[in-house]
C-alpha cells in the first residue's frame, strides 16, 4: 500500500506528463504508464477504455515509484488529461475528453456550482466568476474533458462573456456580465445531467447621474493627455501624421467640452460627429507614411470606440431605469432597439479589421434610440 506522500508524488508525476493539446476524442482509448515521461508512449497499455474517466487501483502498485501517465486515442494521439488520487480508497482517476457528451458518472447533488460575487453592477464591465466542480456519487472529481452548458435564458439579464473554460484540474469556469438590472440563475448541465446547485446572480442598477458617462469623459481626457500625446511626440514636428494627430487632440477637447457643459440629449451628436471625426483623423494617420507603429494608432482608435460605448451604455441604463428592462418579448421596443444597436456595434468593433466609421455610427444610433426611449417613457 502506498503512503499518502507517495500518492501525492504519483499524481504530481502524472500531471507533469499531461499535455495541453486538445483531445482527439476517438476511442477506444489506451491508458499507459511508465516510471519516466519518455517511456510512456512505448509502454504497454495498463487499460483500454471506451469512455472517460478511467479509475485505476493504486493498491496494485506495490513499489514506491512515481508513475507518469498518458492516454492515447485510436490514432495513437496523446490526449490532455487530469489526474486525481483518492488516498482513502487508494484509487486514481484519469479524466480526458472522450467526445461523448453523456459518458461521465456525474452526480447532480455532489457536484457544485459557485459564483462570486453574487451581485454585480449592470454596467457590462463588472464580472462574476462562475466555478463548476463536477463530481461522482462518492464526491470524487471527474476531471477534464466534460461537456458543460450554462442555460442562457435562465442566466438573463446576465450573459456569459466567453466560453466555459476547462481548467484541467477537475474544475471549470466562466464569467458573466450584465447590462440591465435583474436577477438570473446559474443553471448548469454537465454531460446531460442538470446539477442541483443553481445559485442566483443579481445585476444592480447604476446611478444614472454619473458612472459611465463620467468614465467616458475620464477616458477621453486620459487618451488626449497620454497615448495620443505620445503618438504626437513620436510622429515628429511638421509631418502629416503630426498634423492629423494634433487635429484629433483638438477634436477630443471639443468633445470633452460638450460632454461636460451640454445637455446629455446632445450626446448622440458628440459621438456621431466629434468622435467620428477623431477616428477619421486617426485613420488618415494610418494611411500616411511615417515612423508610428500602426498597432499603437489602432489601440487609440479602439479606445475611442470604448468611449462611445460608455456613452451609449449610460443612455441605455437611463432609458432602462425609466422604461423598464428589455424583456424576452422585445419590450420596451426602443430600449431593445438601442441594446441591439449597441450589440451590433460591439460585434463590428470585435472584428479583425473593424469598420471604424460604421461602428461609431452604430454606437451613436444606440444613444439616439435610448434618448428617444427615455423621453417617450417620462
Secondary structure in CASP SS format (residue, H / E / C, confidence):
PFRMAT SS
TARGET T0000
AUTHOR 0000-0000-0000
METHOD secondary structure of the structure
MODEL  1
X C 1.00
X C 1.00
X C 1.00
X H 1.00
X H 1.00
X H 1.00
X H 1.00
X H 1.00
X H 1.00
X H 1.00
X H 1.00
X H 1.00
X H 1.00
X H 1.00
X H 1.00
X H 1.00
X H 1.00
X C 1.00
X C 1.00
X C 1.00
X C 1.00
X C 1.00
X C 1.00
X C 1.00
X C 1.00
X C 1.00
X C 1.00
X C 1.00
X E 1.00
X E 1.00
X E 1.00
X E 1.00
X E 1.00
X E 1.00
X C 1.00
X C 1.00
X H 1.00
X H 1.00
X H 1.00
X C 1.00
X C 1.00
X C 1.00
X C 1.00
X C 1.00
X E 1.00
X E 1.00
X E 1.00
X E 1.00
X E 1.00
X C 1.00
X C 1.00
X C 1.00
X C 1.00
X E 1.00
X E 1.00
X E 1.00
X E 1.00
X H 1.00
X H 1.00
X H 1.00
X C 1.00
X C 1.00
X C 1.00
X C 1.00
X C 1.00
X C 1.00
X C 1.00
X E 1.00
X E 1.00
X E 1.00
X E 1.00
X E 1.00
X C 1.00
X C 1.00
X C 1.00
X C 1.00
X C 1.00
X E 1.00
X C 1.00
X C 1.00
X E 1.00
X E 1.00
X E 1.00
X E 1.00
X E 1.00
X E 1.00
X C 1.00
X C 1.00
X C 1.00
X C 1.00
X E 1.00
X E 1.00
X E 1.00
X E 1.00
X E 1.00
X E 1.00
X C 1.00
X C 1.00
X C 1.00
X C 1.00
X C 1.00
X C 1.00
X C 1.00
X C 1.00
X C 1.00
X C 1.00
X C 1.00
X C 1.00
X C 1.00
X C 1.00
X C 1.00
X E 1.00
X E 1.00
X E 1.00
X E 1.00
X E 1.00
X C 1.00
X C 1.00
X E 1.00
X E 1.00
X E 1.00
X C 1.00
X C 1.00
X C 1.00
X C 1.00
X C 1.00
X C 1.00
X E 1.00
X E 1.00
X E 1.00
X E 1.00
X E 1.00
X E 1.00
X C 1.00
X E 1.00
X C 1.00
X C 1.00
X C 1.00
X C 1.00
X C 1.00
X E 1.00
X C 1.00
X C 1.00
X C 1.00
X C 1.00
X C 1.00
X C 1.00
X E 1.00
X E 1.00
X E 1.00
X C 1.00
X H 1.00
X H 1.00
X H 1.00
X H 1.00
X C 1.00
X C 1.00
X E 1.00
X E 1.00
X E 1.00
X C 1.00
X C 1.00
X C 1.00
X C 1.00
X E 1.00
X E 1.00
X C 1.00
X C 1.00
X C 1.00
X C 1.00
X E 1.00
X E 1.00
X E 1.00
X E 1.00
X E 1.00
X E 1.00
X E 1.00
X E 1.00
X C 1.00
X C 1.00
X C 1.00
X E 1.00
X E 1.00
X E 1.00
X E 1.00
X C 1.00
X C 1.00
X E 1.00
X E 1.00
X E 1.00
X C 1.00
X C 1.00
X E 1.00
X E 1.00
X C 1.00
X C 1.00
X C 1.00
X C 1.00
X C 1.00
X E 1.00
X E 1.00
X E 1.00
X E 1.00
X E 1.00
X C 1.00
X C 1.00
X C 1.00
X C 1.00
X C 1.00
X C 1.00
X C 1.00
X H 1.00
X H 1.00
X H 1.00
X H 1.00
X H 1.00
X H 1.00
X H 1.00
X H 1.00
X H 1.00
X H 1.00
X H 1.00
X H 1.00
X H 1.00
X H 1.00
X C 1.00
X H 1.00
X H 1.00
X H 1.00
X H 1.00
X H 1.00
X H 1.00
X H 1.00
X H 1.00
X H 1.00
X C 1.00
X C 1.00
X C 1.00
X C 1.00
X H 1.00
X H 1.00
X H 1.00
X H 1.00
X H 1.00
X H 1.00
X H 1.00
X H 1.00
X H 1.00
X H 1.00
X H 1.00
X H 1.00
X H 1.00
X H 1.00
X H 1.00
X H 1.00
X H 1.00
X H 1.00
X H 1.00
X H 1.00
X H 1.00
X H 1.00
X C 1.00
X C 1.00
X H 1.00
X H 1.00
X H 1.00
X H 1.00
X H 1.00
X H 1.00
X H 1.00
X H 1.00
X H 1.00
X H 1.00
X H 1.00
X H 1.00
X H 1.00
X H 1.00
X H 1.00
X H 1.00
X H 1.00
X H 1.00
X H 1.00
X H 1.00
X H 1.00
X H 1.00
X H 1.00
X H 1.00
X C 1.00
X C 1.00
X C 1.00
X C 1.00
X C 1.00
X C 1.00
X H 1.00
X H 1.00
X H 1.00
X H 1.00
X H 1.00
X H 1.00
X H 1.00
X H 1.00
X H 1.00
X H 1.00
X H 1.00
X H 1.00
X H 1.00
X H 1.00
X H 1.00
X H 1.00
X H 1.00
X H 1.00
X H 1.00
X H 1.00
X H 1.00
X H 1.00
X H 1.00
X H 1.00
X H 1.00
X H 1.00
X H 1.00
X H 1.00
X H 1.00
X H 1.00
X C 1.00
X C 1.00
X C 1.00
X C 1.00
X C 1.00
X C 1.00
X C 1.00
X C 1.00
X C 1.00
X H 1.00
X H 1.00
X H 1.00
X H 1.00
X H 1.00
X H 1.00
X H 1.00
X H 1.00
X H 1.00
X H 1.00
X H 1.00
X H 1.00
X H 1.00
X H 1.00
X H 1.00
X H 1.00
X H 1.00
X C 1.00
X C 1.00
X C 1.00
X C 1.00
X C 1.00
X C 1.00
X H 1.00
X H 1.00
X H 1.00
X H 1.00
X H 1.00
X H 1.00
X H 1.00
X H 1.00
X H 1.00
X H 1.00
X H 1.00
X H 1.00
X H 1.00
X H 1.00
X H 1.00
X H 1.00
X H 1.00
X H 1.00
X H 1.00
X H 1.00
X H 1.00
X H 1.00
X C 1.00
END
